[in-house]
Amino acid sequence: MPLPLDPKIDRTMIHAFVVDFYGRVRLDDTLGPIFNERLDGHWEEHFDKLTDFWMTVLGGIPAYKGNPFGAHHQVVKEGQHRMKADHFDIWLTYFDASTAATLPAELAAIAREKARRIADSLRQGLFFRLSAAE
């Protein structure tokens, strides 16, 4: 197993960040209903899965086994509360606040940069695909 990119990264730290972040998201008038519709009764599982995701992204540890695009694609297509392209901007605002509150400054900056790349990729793939004719 490869070593973490930063030896100070550990699961407890990343889990605390994830819980803080989704605590903020759950209270938001726009994002809260989307996440609560999908995750009611399953928040702890989601925290564990997203801890694995961010351990993989930030720590270089192959912990995450999933398909972020597929999961988000379902939220765009189904449910009373559906995800929209501009929701990523709200998501990033909470992400920035949580990284600042829970992660060391250097790691928070790396996390913010990676989150922006991930959000841009998801936004493009989910909402702004070019037609085959273009």
Secondary structure, DSSP 8 states (H G I E B T S, - for coil): ----SSTT--HHHHHHHHHHHHHHHHH-TTHHHHHHHHHTT-HHHHHHHHHHHHHHHHH------S-HHHHHHHHHHSSSS---TTHHHHHHHHHHHHHHHHS-HHHHHHHHHHHHHHHHHHHHHHH----TT-
